[in-house]
Amino acid sequence: MRTREIAEQLRPELVALRRELHQIPEIGLHLPLTQRRVLDELADLDLEITTGTDLSSVVAVVRGRGPAPQGREDNRPVVLLRGDMDALPVTEELEHLPYRSTHEGQMHACGHDLHTAALIGAARILDQMRDDLAGDVVLMFQPAEEGPGGAEPMLAEGLLDAAGRPVEAAYAMHVSSSEFPLRQWYSCPGPIMAAADTVHIEVTGMGGHGSQPQFSLDPVPVLCEIVLAMHTMVTRSFDPFDTVVLTVGRIEGGTKDNIIGDTANLSATLRTFSAETRELALANIERIATHVAAAHGQAARMWTTEAYPATINDPAEYELARTAAQDLFGPEQYADRPAPEMGSEDMSFVLNKVPGAYFFVSACPAEDYVNAPTNHSPRAEFDDVVVPDAAAWYAEVALRRTAQG
């Protein structure tokens, strides 16, 4: 296929770009070095480019010149392709890499440098194939996927109308450093990644001396009772086939061994796959916290932050993207994921607005891919052989979806 042929021709420059990006990881909403490199790479292409006002995003529109689908001559299809650009606050431990991070305490430990280089590759492929492109393509270069979230502010700044007509379908891909053999593509229809809510609970009692707890209202054992009750709630309130995961990652209370503090608090992550289950789980957690605290004469309040909805693959868009991967790389290079990921992804905000699909490809260089370091590890390693593969997939999906109308 021509998309793959062009991607192979671009391989040296895309790999070189990926390795350059790997050396300059940046975190959060503001990625000035990364944004500058993306803009430099797009400068020689005939694109309509805008940058974010409140974040270091880049949006580029590729205008197709191919015959429009029947009946769509005055309303050509618009497709979105997304690549996230941000890194993580991780100190890289891959000392053997000649292109390891030069930014202390920051690392592309989730492979977003590969995503960025691949989307640049897709831009170059589509630029060469404009006469075959039946609509327009919006290229979404997004910061802050790892937090606090870049998709929502990009949507607020008009992402879905960047082409002058609404985006009709959206696609994204993610590399993995383990679990599947190198160059294996995988996904599944329906939910592919979980919703994530950060849950905070604060219990307020009455402080005092640790030697005389009877004169105080100690919030620490109350908070511990709430933790146990929440875990029991998950196993007793939800169908085991409607997955709910609740993990308490932080508990804090007191300042010294002989001081009972006024307050104790926790933070937890809640993962769910449907809006109904998410709402019920949050309501249950709040009820448990409030009533357990009240049973001990204390008060509790609950709030949530950094909430991402579930990432849902539309069945028709998933089928188009799966077929593109199989046609490009062979049927044996695609596998349905047996169960969704419990991780979360803010591409979900885009897929809540328009149908689309989210796919994975393994970039694991190790033969023992099952036990290889996972994404976010300081030892996570990604083979850039998959960069042109991903570029070809992006472009192929866009060409097929715009032709479909």
Protein Blocks (a to p, Z undefined) as FASTA:
>chain_A
ZZlmmmmmmmmmmmmmmmmmmmmccehjblfklmmmmmmmmmmpccdddddfkbccdcdd
dddfbdcdehilmmccdddddddfbdcddddfblkbmkbcfbehiacfkopmmmmmmmmm
mmmmmmmmmmmmcbdcdddddehknogbjklmmmmnommmmnopacfbdcdddddfehia
ghiacddehjfbdcddddddddddddddfklmmlpccfklmmmmmmmmmmmmmmmmccfk
lccddddfbdcedjbfkbccfbdcdddddddfbfklmmmmmmmmmmmmmmmmmmnopacd
dddehiacdddddfklmmmmmmmmmmmnopklpccdfbdcfbdcfklmmmmmpgcddddd
dfbfbfblmlgccehiakbccdfklmmmmmmmmmmmmmmmmmnZZ
